Amino acid sequence: MFRIKGKLVLRDAHNSLFLQANNFPPMKKYCLALLLPALFFASCGSDKQPVTTDGPDFLAANIDSTIRPGDDFFLYANNGWFKNNPIPASEQSNGLWQLIRDTINAQVKQICENSASIKDAEKGSNKQKIGDFFYSGMDSVTINAAGLANLKPEMDMIDGITDAASFAKATATVHMLSASPIFGFYVGQDDKISSKYAIFISQGGLSLPDRTFYVDTDERTVNIREKFKTYLTNMFAIMGYDEAKSKAASENVFKLETSIAKASRKREDTRDPHENYNKMDVAALKKSTPNFDWNSFMSTVGLMNADSVIVGQPEVVNAWNGYLKSVPMDVWKDYLKFQLVRGLASYLDDKTYNENFSFYSTTMRGVKEPRPRWKRVTDQTNNSLGELIGQVYVDEYLPKGTKEKLTEIGDAIKVVYAERIKQLDWMSAATKEKALVKLNSIVMKVGYPDKWKDMSSLQTDRTSYVRNVISANVWEMKYMIDKYGKPVDRTVWEMTPQTYNAYYNPSNNEIVVPGSNIIVPGYERVLADDAILYSMIGGSTFGHEITHGFDDQGSQYDDQGNLNNWWTSEDSSKFFAKTKMVVDQFNSYVVVDSLTINGELTQGENIADIGGVMMGYEAFKKTKQYQDKQVVGGLTPDKRFFLGYALAWMINERPESLAAQVKSNEHSPAKFRVIGPLVNMDEFFTTFEIKEGDKMWRSVGDRVKIW
């Protein structure tokens, strides 16, 4: 996971919901299609006949015929696979993403192992950096012998804090190396001047995924808080504190974080980009936070010429500024030490790793045992050196022509979207014209970047895994900081080609779809048919991401990526009346225990899902497979499309994982990313003969149609 890089905060897209902390600002720039379905190298809307596997059709084989599609279409479509593939003890879930990730990891592992086997690789070469990083992570003997010794310089720095300047320097150092204590901090495009970079400061500094974990009183959350306190105590003991001091430090840090959490805005209240845009000059920032030495902080991270900042939540900044005076410095020192170690625990000795795993993976997500070391180290090598691995991945694993095929299907979705905008009965002609301009201006980056980031300054060796991770983190921070004061480079990618995900960036009005793995499970040796391509790539990817440009947040940015109201007041009223229907719909879904989806928090992703599958279906109707009514695997084109969409979210999750997601994430759980959008489509009800009285029935008047 990115500690905090721009406004894109995911690294491991599939585990990011439940990782170790919410040290990040609200995701207000990059709207990610979490658990993005696979990308396929196949016939994208061409005249080529669909081809099936030699064995049973994968979609048909997954159907659980004991469940009626009108009762639970998600389980009807996927439960056949779930029955035969229980969640492994080392995972929080199992399903499509796991199959794809395992394939990618096997390829990345081969790249890492091949590089590590070259003992005399040229210093500074990609293979030397990849090989040494991977080798150091696999060297468990050296890692365990070192314990926390490799963090001694930073621990000593924190112990040596004597005044505001040294405190700010230590805080900045932890930001660069490990986590994001006290607040979120990043450099990214100015929301209102997308051609310029700006400095952003936002609420953050928590070790639990969201403020709700500090304030909610339900039994599950209270239990998590108690175990978090135990975890804190144990971590301080690992740092060398005696029993009494460990307990005292735990209580004090928990109290401090609780105060920060209570001062923080609810996550759903951070979705309004206008409310998060509070620009001020640095002098005003210093005046509003006199207890924090911004000169020391800025100089440490390398920002020597800062003139202004954008503060996301000023009231939260004011609150922690007060805590800097009211909370003893020794407590702040303990807090910074904990943040440092917690953020790097996965790369330290087994005792530290296991303590961290016990809380964040077992307690928070229900995972029973750690993944094998090679998987963890492969993931982290890919996370830290993804740009370097990506260059090898593109050359050796990504089929030629991937960019062209993805562009082809993306263009097909844009054509359908334009047709739908022109036919809207709730949007005025003037706003339609602007919407079409924005749609036509969307830039689609697919496959892999034309220009790679320069990582020549990053150095790795085989002596210390955690120091290699730190070096990569520092490089990332410097790369981000160096943007300030320079023209915005709109060619930059914030994902690698082997990343199984995608995003829409409203500041660039762009969609980024990495090449990733091109094989869909069940179709390893052949091409998937258009029903699958257009439900998964067309609907869940391009359709989803394009819709982000017109969801409750993206719609507030114009075609140039500037935060600018381009709607008439009447159009806005009609639009938000429809989005209110989406909020109400998803508020009604019970996920686990009595926990329901937060419709306000998840509305942007839900809107994108609803629009995406509708656009995918409309584009599919133009294909030869649909028009010729071709039956594949015993399934009509319509049935294959909707089953393909369910396959895109074929994910079985543990209850603990679902509970954490509902409380802290902008994405609805996988099941509701299937049934939520589909119950708004008339064609879905007709295809599966779902009638009034069936559990999934939704009256015509309640079906949401925005785009």
CORPEFEN-V240807 format. One record per residue. N is the residue number from 1. RES is the residue in three letters. SS is DSSP state (A for helix, B for strand, O for the rest). PHI is phi in whole degrees, -180 to 180 (NA if undefined). D_LAST is the distance of its C-alpha to the last C-alpha in whole Angstrom. Layout:
BEGIN
<<N RES SS PHI D_LAST> <N RES SS PHI D_LAST>>
END
This chain:
BEGIN
<<1 MET O NA 33> <2 PHE O -65 33> <3 ARG O -62 35> <4 ILE O -176 33> <5 LYS B -124 32> <6 GLY O 56 30> <7 LYS O -111 27> <8 LEU B -97 26> <9 VAL O -111 28> <10 LEU O -93 28> <11 ARG O -115 31> <12 ASP O -87 31> <13 ALA O -60 27> <14 HIS O -85 28> <15 ASN O -108 31> <16 SER A -66 30> <17 LEU A -59 28> <18 PHE A -124 32> <19 LEU O -72 34> <20 GLN O -75 37> <21 ALA O -161 36> <22 ASN B -108 33> <23 ASN O -92 35> <24 PHE O -118 31> <25 PRO O -72 29> <26 PRO O -58 26> <27 MET O -79 23> <28 LYS O -107 22> <29 LYS O -116 22> <30 TYR B -111 21> <31 CYS B -100 18> <32 LEU B -97 19> <33 ALA O -84 18> <34 LEU O -59 21> <35 LEU O 58 23> <36 LEU O -56 21> <37 PRO O -65 22> <38 ALA O -65 24> <39 LEU O -104 24> <40 PHE O -120 26> <41 PHE O -95 28> <42 ALA O -152 28> <43 SER O -76 26> <44 CYS O -94 23> <45 GLY O 74 22> <46 SER O -91 25> <47 ASP O -88 28> <48 LYS O -66 30> <49 GLN O -68 30> <50 PRO O -65 29> <51 VAL O -120 32> <52 THR O -114 33> <53 THR O -75 35> <54 ASP O -68 39> <55 GLY O -90 39> <56 PRO O -60 36> <57 ASP O -61 33> <58 PHE A -62 31> <59 LEU A -64 28> <60 ALA A -65 30> <61 ALA A -68 33> <62 ASN A -82 31> <63 ILE O -66 30> <64 ASP O -105 32> <65 SER O -72 33> <66 THR O -78 35> <67 ILE O -110 31> <68 ARG O -77 29> <69 PRO O -59 25> <70 GLY O -78 25> <71 ASP O -93 26> <72 ASP O -157 25> <73 PHE A -67 23> <74 PHE A -59 24> <75 LEU A -75 27> <76 TYR A -56 27> <77 ALA A -79 26> <78 ASN A -120 28> <79 ASN A -67 31> <80 GLY A -61 33> <81 TRP A -74 33> <82 PHE A -58 33> <83 LYS A -61 36> <84 ASN A -94 38> <85 ASN O -138 37> <86 PRO O -64 38> <87 ILE O -67 37> <88 PRO O -62 39> <89 ALA O -62 42> <90 SER O -92 41> <91 GLU O -126 37> <92 GLN O -89 34> <93 SER B -159 32> <94 ASN B -149 32> <95 GLY B 156 30> <96 LEU A -56 28> <97 TRP A -62 28> <98 GLN A -67 32> <99 LEU A -62 32> <100 ILE A -69 31> <101 ARG A -63 32> <102 ASP A -62 36> <103 THR A -65 35> <104 ILE A -63 34> <105 ASN A -61 37> <106 ALA A -64 40> <107 GLN A -71 39> <108 VAL A -65 39> <109 LYS A -58 42> <110 GLN A -63 44> <111 ILE A -62 43> <112 CYS A -65 45> <113 GLU A -66 48> <114 ASN A -63 49> <115 SER A -69 48> <116 ALA A -66 51> <117 SER O -75 53> <118 ILE O -90 54> <119 LYS O -75 57> <120 ASP O -114 58> <121 ALA O -61 54> <122 GLU O -58 54> <123 LYS O -59 54> <124 GLY O 93 50> <125 SER O -76 49> <126 ASN A -58 46> <127 LYS A -67 47> <128 GLN A -65 50> <129 LYS A -66 47> <130 ILE A -65 45> <131 GLY A -63 49> <132 ASP A -68 50> <133 PHE A -61 47> <134 PHE A -64 47> <135 TYR A -59 50> <136 SER A -64 51> <137 GLY A -73 48> <138 MET A -84 50> <139 ASP O -83 53> <140 SER A -66 53> <141 VAL A -63 57> <142 THR A -66 57> <143 ILE A -62 54> <144 ASN A -70 56> <145 ALA A -68 59> <146 ALA A -78 57> <147 GLY O 57 55> <148 LEU O -100 54> <149 ALA A -59 57> <150 ASN A -72 54> <151 LEU A -102 53> <152 LYS A -58 56> <153 PRO A -59 56> <154 GLU A -74 52> <155 MET A -65 54> <156 ASP A -65 57> <157 MET A -60 55> <158 ILE A -66 53> <159 ASP A -60 57> <160 GLY O -88 58> <161 ILE O -62 56> <162 THR O -127 58> <163 ASP O -154 56> <164 ALA A -62 53> <165 ALA A -66 53> <166 SER A -70 54> <167 PHE A -66 51> <168 ALA A -63 48> <169 LYS A -64 50> <170 ALA A -66 49> <171 THR A -61 46> <172 ALA A -62 45> <173 THR A -63 47> <174 VAL A -65 45> <175 HIS A -57 41> <176 MET A -74 42> <177 LEU A -96 44> <178 SER O -141 42> <179 ALA O -138 40> <180 SER O -130 38> <181 PRO O -66 41> <182 ILE O 72 41> <183 PHE B -149 37> <184 GLY B -87 35> <185 PHE B -146 35> <186 TYR B -163 34> <187 VAL B -115 33> <188 GLY B -155 30> <189 GLN B -67 28> <190 ASP O -65 28> <191 ASP O -59 25> <192 LYS O -100 26> <193 ILE O -135 28> <194 SER O -66 26> <195 SER O -84 29> <196 LYS O -124 32> <197 TYR B -89 32> <198 ALA B -135 33> <199 ILE B -97 35> <200 PHE B -116 33> <201 ILE B -127 34> <202 SER B -144 33> <203 GLN B -66 34> <204 GLY O 177 35> <205 GLY O 82 38> <206 LEU B -101 38> <207 SER O -99 39> <208 LEU O -98 37> <209 PRO O -61 33> <210 ASP O -163 32> <211 ARG O -58 34> <212 THR A -59 33> <213 PHE A -71 36> <214 TYR A -96 38> <215 VAL A -121 38> <216 ASP O -69 36> <217 THR O -116 39> <218 ASP O -68 38> <219 GLU A -59 41> <220 ARG A -62 39> <221 THR A -70 38> <222 VAL A -61 42> <223 ASN A -63 43> <224 ILE A -63 41> <225 ARG A -62 42> <226 GLU A -64 46> <227 LYS A -71 45> <228 PHE A -65 44> <229 LYS A -63 47> <230 THR A -63 49> <231 TYR A -60 47> <232 LEU A -57 48> <233 THR A -59 52> <234 ASN A -67 52> <235 MET A -68 50> <236 PHE A -67 53> <237 ALA A -64 56> <238 ILE A -63 55> <239 MET O -76 55> <240 GLY O 105 58> <241 TYR O -74 58> <242 ASP O -75 61> <243 GLU A -59 60> <244 ALA A -65 60> <245 LYS A -69 59> <246 SER A -62 56> <247 LYS A -67 55> <248 ALA A -65 56> <249 ALA A -63 53> <250 SER A -61 51> <251 GLU A -63 51> <252 ASN A -69 51> <253 VAL A -68 48> <254 PHE A -62 46> <255 LYS A -63 47> <256 LEU A -64 45> <257 GLU A -65 42> <258 THR A -64 42> <259 SER A -64 42> <260 ILE A -63 40> <261 ALA A -63 37> <262 LYS A -65 38> <263 ALA A -80 38> <264 SER O -78 34> <265 ARG O -72 31> <266 LYS O -62 29> <267 ARG A -59 26> <268 GLU A -65 23> <269 ASP A -84 25> <270 THR A -102 25> <271 ARG O -85 21> <272 ASP O -85 21> <273 PRO O -64 22> <274 HIS O -69 24> <275 GLU O -67 26> <276 ASN O -88 27> <277 TYR O -105 28> <278 ASN B -129 32> <279 LYS B -87 34> <280 MET B -150 37> <281 ASP B -77 40> <282 VAL A -62 42> <283 ALA A -61 45> <284 ALA A -68 43> <285 LEU A -62 42> <286 LYS A -62 45> <287 LYS A -68 46> <288 SER A -79 44> <289 THR O -131 45> <290 PRO O -67 49> <291 ASN O -87 49> <292 PHE O -119 47> <293 ASP O -89 49> <294 TRP A -69 46> <295 ASN A -60 48> <296 SER A -67 49> <297 PHE A -62 46> <298 MET A -64 45> <299 SER A -67 48> <300 THR A -67 48> <301 VAL A -80 44> <302 GLY O 102 45> <303 LEU O -98 43> <304 MET O -93 46> <305 ASN O -123 45> <306 ALA O -68 42> <307 ASP O -115 41> <308 SER B -151 38> <309 VAL B -139 36> <310 ILE B -113 33> <311 VAL B -97 33> <312 GLY O -72 30> <313 GLN O -136 32> <314 PRO A -57 35> <315 GLU A -65 37> <316 VAL A -73 37> <317 VAL A -60 39> <318 ASN A -62 41> <319 ALA A -66 42> <320 TRP A -71 43> <321 ASN A -61 45> <322 GLY A -67 47> <323 TYR A -66 47> <324 LEU A -61 49> <325 LYS A -93 51> <326 SER A -85 52> <327 VAL O -94 51> <328 PRO O -58 54> <329 MET A -62 54> <330 ASP A -62 55> <331 VAL A -69 52> <332 TRP A -64 50> <333 LYS A -63 52> <334 ASP A -60 51> <335 TYR A -61 48> <336 LEU A -66 47> <337 LYS A -62 50> <338 PHE A -63 47> <339 GLN A -61 44> <340 LEU A -61 46> <341 VAL A -71 47> <342 ARG A -59 44> <343 GLY A -67 42> <344 LEU A -114 44> <345 ALA A -59 45> <346 SER A -68 44> <347 TYR A -116 46> <348 LEU O -108 49> <349 ASP O -63 52> <350 ASP A -59 51> <351 LYS A -63 52> <352 THR A -67 50> <353 TYR A -59 47> <354 ASN A -65 48> <355 GLU A -65 48> <356 ASN A -65 44> <357 PHE A -61 43> <358 SER A -57 45> <359 PHE A -84 43> <360 TYR A -72 39> <361 SER A -98 39> <362 THR A -77 41> <363 THR A -66 41> <364 MET A -78 37> <365 ARG A -125 36> <366 GLY O 78 38> <367 VAL O -77 39> <368 LYS O -85 43> <369 GLU O -148 44> <370 PRO O -66 44> <371 ARG O -72 42> <372 PRO O -56 45> <373 ARG A -55 46> <374 TRP A -61 45> <375 LYS A -70 41> <376 ARG A -65 41> <377 VAL A -71 43> <378 THR A -61 41> <379 ASP A -57 38> <380 GLN A -71 39> <381 THR A -61 41> <382 ASN A -65 37> <383 ASN A -66 36> <384 SER A -79 39> <385 LEU O -121 39> <386 GLY A -58 36> <387 GLU A -65 36> <388 LEU A -73 40> <389 ILE A -65 39> <390 GLY A -59 36> <391 GLN A -65 38> <392 VAL A -71 40> <393 TYR A -60 37> <394 VAL A -62 35> <395 ASP A -70 39> <396 GLU A -107 40> <397 TYR O -126 37> <398 LEU O -88 34> <399 PRO O -61 34> <400 LYS O -66 34> <401 GLY O 94 31> <402 THR A -60 29> <403 LYS A -58 27> <404 GLU A -64 27> <405 LYS A -68 25> <406 LEU A -68 22> <407 THR A -62 22> <408 GLU A -60 21> <409 ILE A -74 19> <410 GLY A -63 17> <411 ASP A -63 17> <412 ALA A -62 16> <413 ILE A -68 13> <414 LYS A -61 12> <415 VAL A -61 13> <416 VAL A -64 10> <417 TYR A -61 8> <418 ALA A -62 10> <419 GLU A -62 10> <420 ARG A -68 6> <421 ILE A -60 7> <422 LYS A -62 10> <423 GLN A -95 9> <424 LEU O -60 7> <425 ASP O -96 10> <426 TRP O -109 10> <427 MET O -109 10> <428 SER O -72 14> <429 ALA A -61 15> <430 ALA A -64 16> <431 THR A -73 13> <432 LYS A -58 11> <433 GLU A -61 15> <434 LYS A -70 15> <435 ALA A -64 11> <436 LEU A -68 12> <437 VAL A -62 16> <438 LYS A -65 14> <439 LEU A -59 13> <440 ASN A -68 16> <441 SER A -87 18> <442 ILE O -60 17> <443 VAL B -94 20> <444 MET B -108 20> <445 LYS B -100 23> <446 VAL B -130 24> <447 GLY B 84 27> <448 TYR O -164 29> <449 PRO O -71 30> <450 ASP O -79 33> <451 LYS O -132 35> <452 TRP O -92 36> <453 LYS O -68 37> <454 ASP O -86 41> <455 MET O -107 42> <456 SER O -65 46> <457 SER O -79 47> <458 LEU O -76 46> <459 GLN O -118 49> <460 THR O -134 49> <461 ASP O -148 52> <462 ARG O -103 54> <463 THR O -88 55> <464 SER O -149 53> <465 TYR A -64 49> <466 VAL A -66 48> <467 ARG A -71 49> <468 ASN A -66 47> <469 VAL A -62 44> <470 ILE A -60 45> <471 SER A -59 46> <472 ALA A -67 42> <473 ASN A -64 41> <474 VAL A -65 43> <475 TRP A -60 42> <476 GLU A -62 38> <477 MET A -63 39> <478 LYS A -64 41> <479 TYR A -60 38> <480 MET A -69 36> <481 ILE A -62 39> <482 ASP O -64 40> <483 LYS O -70 36> <484 TYR O -62 37> <485 GLY O 87 39> <486 LYS O -107 37> <487 PRO O -62 35> <488 VAL O -67 31> <489 ASP O -95 31> <490 ARG O -82 28> <491 THR O -90 29> <492 VAL O -68 30> <493 TRP O -101 28> <494 GLU O -106 28> <495 MET O -140 28> <496 THR O -91 30> <497 PRO O -64 30> <498 GLN O -93 31> <499 THR O -83 29> <500 TYR O -89 27> <501 ASN O -172 23> <502 ALA B -157 21> <503 TYR B -155 19> <504 TYR B -116 17> <505 ASN B -113 20> <506 PRO O -65 18> <507 SER O -68 22> <508 ASN O -107 22> <509 ASN O 48 18> <510 GLU B -135 19> <511 ILE B -112 18> <512 VAL B -121 21> <513 VAL B -124 22> <514 PRO B -63 26> <515 GLY O -62 27> <516 SER O 50 29> <517 ASN O -88 30> <518 ILE O -99 29> <519 ILE O -107 30> <520 VAL O -94 28> <521 PRO O -53 31> <522 GLY O 96 32> <523 TYR O -132 32> <524 GLU O -66 34> <525 ARG O -106 36> <526 VAL O -138 34> <527 LEU O -88 30> <528 ALA O -74 28> <529 ASP O -82 26> <530 ASP A -63 22> <531 ALA A -59 21> <532 ILE A -74 22> <533 LEU A -60 21> <534 TYR A -82 17> <535 SER A -81 17> <536 MET A -90 18> <537 ILE A -74 18> <538 GLY A -67 15> <539 GLY A -84 13> <540 SER A -79 15> <541 THR A -114 16> <542 PHE A -65 14> <543 GLY A -62 11> <544 HIS A -61 12> <545 GLU A -69 13> <546 ILE A -61 11> <547 THR A -62 8> <548 HIS A -59 12> <549 GLY O -70 12> <550 PHE O -132 9> <551 ASP O -85 10> <552 ASP O -65 13> <553 GLN O -100 15> <554 GLY A -60 14> <555 SER A -68 12> <556 GLN A -90 16> <557 TYR B -108 17> <558 ASP O -85 18> <559 ASP O -67 18> <560 GLN O -93 21> <561 GLY O 88 21> <562 ASN O -99 22> <563 LEU B -67 21> <564 ASN O -158 21> <565 ASN O -78 19> <566 TRP O -107 17> <567 TRP O -99 15> <568 THR O -77 17> <569 SER A -63 18> <570 GLU A -68 17> <571 ASP A -62 13> <572 SER A -61 14> <573 SER A -62 15> <574 LYS A -67 12> <575 PHE A -64 10> <576 PHE A -73 13> <577 ALA A -67 13> <578 LYS A -73 10> <579 THR A -67 11> <580 LYS A -62 15> <581 MET A -63 14> <582 VAL A -65 13> <583 VAL A -58 16> <584 ASP A -63 18> <585 GLN A -60 17> <586 PHE A -77 18> <587 ASN A -60 21> <588 SER O -84 22> <589 TYR O -86 23> <590 VAL B -88 26> <591 VAL B -99 27> <592 VAL B -152 31> <593 ASP O 53 34> <594 SER O -107 32> <595 LEU B -74 30> <596 THR B -111 26> <597 ILE O -65 23> <598 ASN O -88 22> <599 GLY A -63 19> <600 GLU A -70 19> <601 LEU A -67 20> <602 THR A -94 18> <603 GLN A -61 15> <604 GLY A -60 14> <605 GLU A -69 14> <606 ASN A -67 13> <607 ILE A -60 9> <608 ALA A -66 10> <609 ASP A -65 11> <610 ILE A -63 9> <611 GLY A -66 6> <612 GLY A -63 9> <613 VAL A -69 11> <614 MET A -66 8> <615 MET A -68 8> <616 GLY A -61 12> <617 TYR A -67 13> <618 GLU A -63 12> <619 ALA A -68 14> <620 PHE A -62 16> <621 LYS O -63 17> <622 LYS O -89 18> <623 THR O -81 21> <624 LYS A -64 24> <625 GLN A -58 24> <626 TYR A -72 22> <627 GLN A -68 23> <628 ASP O -88 27> <629 LYS O 54 26> <630 GLN O -69 28> <631 VAL O -97 29> <632 VAL B -125 30> <633 GLY O 62 31> <634 GLY O 77 32> <635 LEU B -118 28> <636 THR O -69 26> <637 PRO A -55 23> <638 ASP A -64 20> <639 LYS A -64 22> <640 ARG A -65 23> <641 PHE A -62 19> <642 PHE A -70 19> <643 LEU A -68 22> <644 GLY A -64 21> <645 TYR A -66 18> <646 ALA A -65 21> <647 LEU A -63 23> <648 ALA A -58 21> <649 TRP O -120 22> <650 MET O -74 25> <651 ILE B -134 27> <652 ASN B -106 30> <653 GLU B -117 31> <654 ARG O -71 34> <655 PRO A -57 33> <656 GLU A -63 35> <657 SER A -66 32> <658 LEU A -63 29> <659 ALA A -63 31> <660 ALA A -65 31> <661 GLN A -64 27> <662 VAL A -59 26> <663 LYS A -81 28> <664 SER A -141 28> <665 ASN O -127 24> <666 GLU O -78 21> <667 HIS O -103 20> <668 SER O -71 20> <669 PRO O -58 23> <670 ALA A -53 22> <671 LYS A -55 22> <672 PHE A -85 20> <673 ARG A -81 17> <674 VAL A -97 18> <675 ILE A -72 18> <676 GLY A -61 16> <677 PRO A -67 12> <678 LEU A -65 14> <679 VAL O -74 15> <680 ASN O -101 12> <681 MET O -112 12> <682 ASP A -59 14> <683 GLU A -64 15> <684 PHE A -65 17> <685 PHE A -63 19> <686 THR A -67 20> <687 THR A -60 21> <688 PHE O -107 23> <689 GLU O 52 24> <690 ILE O -87 23> <691 LYS O -125 24> <692 GLU O -57 25> <693 GLY O 107 27> <694 ASP O -72 26> <695 LYS O -60 26> <696 MET O -92 22> <697 TRP O -62 21> <698 ARG O -135 18> <699 SER O -60 19> <700 VAL A -56 16> <701 GLY A -68 16> <702 ASP A -94 15> <703 ARG O -77 12> <704 VAL O -85 9> <705 LYS O -132 6> <706 ILE O -100 4> <707 TRP O -104 0>>
END
